[in-house]
Amino acid sequence: MRRKIARADGHQAILTFLSGDSSQENIATAVRFLLEELGSNHPGSSVEVRIPPLGAVQCIEGPTHTRGTPANVVEMDPISWIGLALGKSSFEELAVSGKLTASGSRSDLAGLFPIFIP
């Protein structure tokens, strides 16, 4: 997977977010970097993780989707995504609270997080 966000820039965005900077630009960089981390750590195209309106990534080995809506989709807001990716929230907590939706037989990604520990 070709990275669009340099590792140093992604790390800095996360550290800046954790220090209280919630600017849209900083959140967008952190979200996109963490999506790239997920895609790099768990390559494939059987699950699509969506963080509207900032980005999406396909990950997890298995059947590939080619047209229309993928069979396996996980979606949440940007702040919930950052919390999940950093281990501040769990997949289950977000699902129960309604902040995360997951559909499809491969959409339970609970065992993949955290994906980044600052």
N, CA, C and O of each residue as an XYZ file, in Angstrom:
472
protein
N       0.843     -1.182      0.000
C       0.000      0.000      0.000
C       0.884      1.241      0.000
O       1.745      1.402      0.865
N       0.667      2.099     -0.961
C       1.426      3.340     -1.060
C       0.863      4.350     -0.064
O      -0.338      4.622     -0.055
N       1.732      4.898      0.767
C       1.314      5.867      1.775
C       1.186      7.262      1.185
O       2.009      7.677      0.369
N       0.155      7.980      1.598
C      -0.027      9.359      1.196
C       0.418     10.308      2.301
O       0.745     11.467      2.045
N       0.427      9.802      3.536
C       0.820     10.615      4.681
C       2.107     10.034      5.251
O       2.167      8.859      5.612
N       3.132     10.873      5.324
C       4.413     10.435      5.878
C       4.219     10.015      7.328
O       3.427     10.605      8.062
N       4.952      8.991      7.720
C       4.837      8.474      9.080
C       5.058      9.578     10.121
O       4.316      9.665     11.099
N       6.061     10.408      9.916
C       6.352     11.492     10.873
C       5.178     12.463     10.974
O       4.853     12.930     12.065
N       4.542     12.770      9.845
C       3.386     13.674      9.852
C       2.197     13.038     10.568
O       1.472     13.721     11.291
N       1.992     11.744     10.373
C       0.915     11.036     11.047
C       1.123     10.987     12.544
O       0.194     11.223     13.315
N       2.354     10.679     12.961
C       2.662     10.643     14.393
C       2.425     12.008     15.016
O       1.836     12.120     16.091
N       2.887     13.042     14.331
C       2.724     14.394     14.861
C       1.249     14.768     14.970
O       0.845     15.386     15.955
N       0.456     14.412     13.997
C      -0.978     14.720     14.038
C      -1.645     14.033     15.228
O      -2.497     14.625     15.890
N      -1.262     12.798     15.498
C      -1.836     12.077     16.636
C      -1.428     12.727     17.949
O      -2.269     12.961     18.818
N      -0.147     13.020     18.094
C       0.324     13.655     19.330
C      -0.316     15.014     19.532
O      -0.659     15.379     20.657
N      -0.478     15.763     18.460
C      -1.113     17.078     18.539
C      -2.580     16.925     18.930
O      -3.084     17.698     19.745
N      -3.269     15.941     18.362
C      -4.663     15.681     18.725
C      -4.772     15.325     20.203
O      -5.645     15.835     20.906
N      -3.890     14.455     20.672
C      -3.928     14.031     22.071
C      -3.627     15.174     23.034
O      -4.032     15.138     24.195
N      -2.917     16.184     22.549
C      -2.627     17.338     23.405
C      -3.760     18.366     23.389
O      -3.676     19.395     24.059
N      -4.824     18.085     22.620
C      -5.996     18.942     22.651
C      -6.301     19.708     21.374
O      -7.280     20.453     21.331
N      -5.491     19.546     20.331
C      -5.757     20.244     19.069
C      -6.797     19.478     18.277
O      -6.518     18.402     17.749
N      -7.994     20.030     18.195
C      -9.059     19.358     17.448
C      -9.402     20.110     16.166
O     -10.557     20.127     15.740
N      -8.400     20.729     15.556
C      -8.637     21.409     14.286
C      -8.973     20.378     13.218
O      -8.482     19.250     13.264
N      -9.798     20.756     12.270
C     -10.218     19.836     11.207
C      -9.020     19.299     10.426
O      -8.992     18.120     10.072
N      -8.046     20.138     10.160
C      -6.873     19.700      9.402
C      -6.099     18.635     10.168
O      -5.673     17.636      9.590
N      -5.920     18.846     11.456
C      -5.185     17.882     12.269
C      -5.959     16.569     12.391
O      -5.376     15.491     12.276
N      -7.260     16.658     12.623
C      -8.084     15.447     12.718
C      -8.043     14.680     11.401
O      -7.917     13.456     11.402
N      -8.147     15.384     10.284
C      -8.127     14.728      8.974
C      -6.811     13.984      8.752
O      -6.809     12.861      8.248
N      -5.699     14.603      9.125
C      -4.401     13.942      8.955
C      -4.307     12.710      9.836
O      -3.844     11.663      9.385
N      -4.737     12.818     11.083
C      -4.696     11.676     12.006
C      -5.577     10.537     11.500
O      -5.153      9.381     11.500
N      -6.791     10.851     11.074
C      -7.724      9.833     10.572
C      -7.135      9.116      9.367
O      -7.132      7.886      9.318
N      -6.648      9.855      8.416
C      -6.125      9.249      7.182
C      -4.872      8.421      7.458
O      -4.694      7.346      6.885
N      -4.006      8.923      8.339
C      -2.816      8.155      8.705
C      -3.211      6.827      9.355
O      -2.651      5.783      9.022
N      -4.169      6.863     10.277
C      -4.595      5.641     10.963
C      -5.297      4.668     10.019
O      -5.182      3.455     10.192
N      -6.019      5.177      9.029
C      -6.594      4.300      7.999
C      -5.480      3.620      7.203
O      -5.561      2.430      6.901
N      -4.448      4.379      6.870
C      -3.316      3.791      6.158
C      -2.633      2.726      7.003
O      -2.220      1.692      6.478
N      -2.509      2.965      8.303
C      -1.924      1.973      9.208
C      -2.738      0.681      9.193
O      -2.182     -0.413      9.098
N      -4.058      0.818      9.289
C      -4.921     -0.359      9.260
C      -4.746     -1.128      7.960
O      -4.596     -2.350      7.978
N      -4.762     -0.425      6.833
C      -4.596     -1.078      5.533
C      -3.240     -1.731      5.369
O      -3.133     -2.787      4.745
N      -2.201     -1.119      5.919
C      -0.856     -1.697      5.833
C      -0.704     -2.910      6.730
O      -0.085     -3.903      6.346
N      -1.272     -2.829      7.933
C      -1.147     -3.924      8.895
C      -2.025     -5.126      8.549
O      -1.699     -6.260      8.899
N      -3.129     -4.873      7.866
C      -4.102     -5.930      7.549
C      -4.542     -5.798      6.091
O      -5.691     -5.452      5.815
N      -3.627     -6.072      5.160
C      -3.942     -5.883      3.749
C      -5.046     -6.815      3.256
O      -5.265     -7.898      3.798
N      -5.711     -6.371      2.243
C      -6.784     -7.140      1.632
C      -7.883     -6.203      1.186
O      -7.740     -4.981      1.234
N      -8.977     -6.789      0.751
C     -10.072     -5.936      0.278
C     -11.438     -6.553      0.555
O     -12.378     -6.366     -0.217
N     -11.545     -7.288      1.657
C     -12.840     -7.889      1.952
C     -13.682     -7.047      2.905
O     -14.886     -7.278      3.022
N     -13.076     -6.074      3.590
C     -13.808     -5.187      4.495
C     -13.443     -3.751      4.156
O     -12.275     -3.431      3.933
N     -14.446     -2.896      4.119
C     -14.197     -1.472      3.903
C     -14.484     -0.731      5.196
O     -15.577     -0.835      5.753
N     -13.493      0.022      5.674
C     -13.654      0.848      6.863
C     -13.819      2.282      6.374
O     -12.951      2.825      5.692
N     -14.953      2.884      6.739
C     -15.300      4.230      6.268
C     -15.350      5.205      7.444
O     -15.951      4.930      8.483
N     -14.704      6.342      7.247
C     -14.731      7.422      8.226
C     -15.166      8.681      7.475
O     -14.335      9.511      7.106
N     -16.480      8.816      7.252
C     -16.944      9.953      6.459
C     -16.791     11.261      7.237
O     -16.965     11.266      8.455
N     -16.480     12.333      6.586
C     -16.207     12.483      5.158
C     -14.724     12.423      4.828
O     -14.312     12.883      3.763
N     -13.910     11.862      5.728
C     -12.456     12.001      5.609
C     -11.742     10.895      4.855
O     -10.682     11.144      4.280
N     -12.275      9.694      4.835
C     -11.564      8.647      4.120
C     -12.151      7.269      4.338
O     -13.101      7.076      5.096
N     -11.553      6.323      3.648
C     -11.948      4.918      3.740
C     -10.749      4.078      3.326
O      -9.852      4.545      2.623
N     -10.754      2.828      3.777
C      -9.704      1.903      3.373
C     -10.319      0.518      3.262
O     -11.226      0.164      4.014
N      -9.816     -0.251      2.323
C     -10.189     -1.656      2.239
C      -9.073     -2.454      2.885
O      -7.892     -2.166      2.691
N      -9.460     -3.461      3.654
C      -8.487     -4.249      4.395
C      -9.006     -5.667      4.591
O     -10.120     -5.976      4.169
N      -8.249     -6.505      5.202
C      -8.552     -7.882      5.579
C      -8.609     -8.791      4.340
O      -9.346     -8.541      3.387
N      -7.810     -9.838      4.398
C      -7.804    -10.820      3.310
C      -9.144    -11.532      3.236
O      -9.834    -11.699      4.242
N      -9.492    -11.941      2.053
C     -10.731    -12.669      1.850
C     -11.329    -12.313      0.511
O     -10.641    -11.768     -0.353
N     -12.602    -12.613      0.324
C     -13.262    -12.324     -0.949
C     -13.192    -10.828     -1.272
O     -13.405     -9.983     -0.402
N     -12.896    -10.525     -2.511
C     -12.772     -9.146     -2.957
C     -14.086     -8.660     -3.532
O     -14.751     -9.365     -4.291
N     -14.445     -7.458     -3.164
C     -15.654     -6.872     -3.727
C     -15.236     -5.983     -4.899
O     -14.201     -5.320     -4.830
N     -16.023     -5.960     -5.966
C     -15.635     -5.205     -7.152
C     -16.637     -4.137     -7.573
O     -16.249     -3.175     -8.237
N     -17.912     -4.270     -7.211
C     -18.903     -3.290     -7.656
C     -19.922     -3.027     -6.555
O     -20.261     -3.917     -5.775
N     -20.398     -1.801     -6.508
C     -21.447     -1.465     -5.552
C     -20.952     -1.417     -4.123
O     -19.757     -1.276     -3.864
N     -21.876     -1.536     -3.213
C     -21.542     -1.495     -1.795
C     -20.883     -2.802     -1.383
O     -21.398     -3.877     -1.693
N     -19.751     -2.728     -0.689
C     -19.095     -3.956     -0.237
C     -19.986     -4.736      0.724
O     -20.840     -4.155      1.393
N     -19.790     -6.039      0.794
C     -20.584     -6.885      1.687
C     -20.235     -6.654      3.153
O     -21.064     -6.891      4.032
N     -19.021     -6.196      3.422
C     -18.541     -6.008      4.787
C     -18.087     -4.563      4.960
O     -17.097     -4.137      4.364
N     -18.819     -3.816      5.781
C     -18.530     -2.395      5.958
C     -18.532     -2.054      7.439
O     -19.409     -2.487      8.187
N     -17.550     -1.281      7.850
C     -17.487     -0.718      9.196
C     -17.422      0.791      9.010
O     -16.626      1.293      8.218
N     -18.264      1.510      9.745
C     -18.309      2.965      9.579
C     -18.464      3.638     10.933
O     -19.194      3.160     11.802
N     -17.763      4.761     11.098
C     -17.877      5.548     12.331
C     -17.413      6.974     12.063
O     -16.879      7.272     10.995
N     -17.622      7.849     13.037
C     -17.195      9.249     12.907
C     -15.692      9.360     13.176
O     -15.098      8.446     13.747
N     -15.077     10.470     12.771
C     -13.625     10.627     12.906
C     -13.095     10.519     14.338
O     -12.073      9.869     14.560
N     -13.757     11.135     15.303
C     -13.259     11.103     16.678
C     -13.350      9.683     17.250
O     -12.438      9.237     17.947
N     -14.430      8.982     16.962
C     -14.557      7.591     17.410
C     -13.457      6.727     16.792
O     -12.894      5.864     17.466
N     -13.150      6.956     15.509
C     -12.108      6.199     14.822
C     -10.752      6.408     15.492
O     -10.027      5.446     15.748
N     -10.414      7.651     15.773
C      -9.125      7.921     16.419
C      -9.075      7.218     17.776
O      -8.073      6.589     18.116
N     -10.153      7.326     18.547
C     -10.192      6.664     19.848
C     -10.032      5.158     19.745
O      -9.312      4.557     20.543
N     -10.690      4.544     18.780
C     -10.588      3.102     18.567
C      -9.171      2.714     18.152
O      -8.579      1.790     18.711
N      -8.644      3.423     17.176
C      -7.317      3.096     16.649
C      -6.225      3.248     17.705
O      -5.224      2.532     17.669
N      -6.412      4.174     18.642
C      -5.416      4.399     19.690
C      -5.686      3.577     20.951
O      -4.918      3.657     21.910
N      -6.757      2.795     20.964
C      -7.066      1.968     22.116
C      -7.765      2.707     23.242
O      -7.836      2.196     24.360
N      -8.282      3.898     22.972
C      -9.006      4.677     23.980
C     -10.451      4.210     24.106
O     -11.088      4.429     25.136
N     -10.966      3.573     23.070
C     -12.323      3.010     23.041
C     -12.217      1.610     22.463
O     -11.255      1.291     21.765
N     -13.196      0.783     22.752
C     -13.193     -0.560     22.166
C     -14.231     -0.644     21.050
O     -15.179      0.139     21.002
N     -14.035     -1.597     20.166
C     -14.964     -1.853     19.066
C     -16.358     -2.104     19.626
O     -17.347     -1.572     19.120
N     -16.427     -2.917     20.672
C     -17.709     -3.271     21.281
C     -18.413     -2.049     21.879
O     -19.614     -1.862     21.685
N     -17.650     -1.212     22.614
C     -18.232      0.002     23.215
C     -18.838      0.907     22.153
O     -19.951      1.408     22.311
N     -18.106      1.108     21.086
C     -18.590      1.985     20.022
C     -19.816      1.396     19.331
O     -20.741      2.128     18.981
N     -19.829      0.082     19.134
C     -20.982     -0.565     18.495
C     -22.223     -0.446     19.374
O     -23.302     -0.114     18.884
N     -22.076     -0.714     20.662
C     -23.213     -0.652     21.586
C     -23.755      0.773     21.689
O     -24.965      0.973     21.794
N     -22.860      1.763     21.660
C     -23.289      3.158     21.785
C     -23.885      3.710     20.490
O     -24.456      4.801     20.484
N     -23.752      2.959     19.393
C     -24.268      3.416     18.110
C     -23.313      4.321     17.345
O     -23.670      4.852     16.294
N     -22.114      4.498     17.857
C     -21.128      5.343     17.172
C     -20.409      4.599     16.059
O     -19.712      5.212     15.250
N     -20.575      3.284     16.013
C     -19.947      2.443     15.007
C     -21.014      1.512     14.450
O     -21.778      0.907     15.203
N     -21.061      1.403     13.136
C     -21.935      0.410     12.515
C     -21.059     -0.592     11.774
O     -20.054     -0.229     11.163
N     -21.453     -1.840     11.839
C     -20.706     -2.903     11.176
C     -21.700     -3.856     10.543
O     -22.623     -4.333     11.201
N     -21.506     -4.131      9.253
C     -22.393     -5.061      8.566
C     -21.557     -6.053      7.774
O     -20.507     -5.709      7.231
N     -22.031     -7.265      7.717
C     -21.342     -8.313      6.977
C     -20.659     -9.293      7.907
O     -20.338     -8.969      9.050
N     -20.443    -10.490      7.405
C     -19.898    -11.576      8.222
C     -18.437    -11.375      8.623
O     -17.969    -12.024      9.559
N     -17.715    -10.501      7.945
C     -16.307    -10.265      8.256
C     -16.080     -8.919      8.938
O     -14.934     -8.494      9.089
N     -17.137     -8.250      9.348
C     -17.009     -6.875      9.832
C     -16.643     -6.734     11.308
O     -16.461     -5.610     11.777
N     -16.529     -7.821     12.047
C     -16.107     -7.724     13.449
C     -14.584     -7.605     13.483
O     -13.867     -8.600     13.378
N     -14.109     -6.379     13.631
C     -12.675     -6.111     13.615
C     -12.119     -5.893     15.020
O     -11.015     -5.370     15.170
N     -12.858     -6.282     16.034
C     -12.494     -5.995     17.425
C     -11.064     -6.412     17.768
O     -10.384     -5.702     18.508
N     -10.609     -7.509     17.262
C      -9.279     -8.009     17.597
C      -8.120     -7.260     16.959
O      -6.963     -7.590     17.220
N      -8.395     -6.277     16.142
C      -7.329     -5.555     15.436
C      -6.847     -4.301     16.139
O      -5.876     -3.686     15.697
N      -7.496     -3.909     17.216
C      -7.202     -2.627     17.846
C      -6.629     -2.811     19.233
O      -6.969     -3.772     19.923
N      -5.751     -1.887     19.658
C      -5.322     -0.675     18.973
C      -4.352     -0.987     17.829
O      -3.676     -2.015     17.832
N      -4.302     -0.085     16.864
C      -3.377     -0.255     15.751
C      -2.183      0.683     15.876
O      -1.198      0.552     15.149
N      -2.283      1.632     16.808
C      -1.173      2.579     16.986
C      -1.155      3.001     18.449
O      -2.181      3.395     19.003
N       0.006      2.918     19.062
C       0.153      3.352     20.449
C       1.196      4.459     20.472
O       2.378      4.225     20.218
N       0.732      5.688     20.784
C       1.674      6.823     20.763
C       2.683      6.762     21.904
O       3.537      7.642     22.021
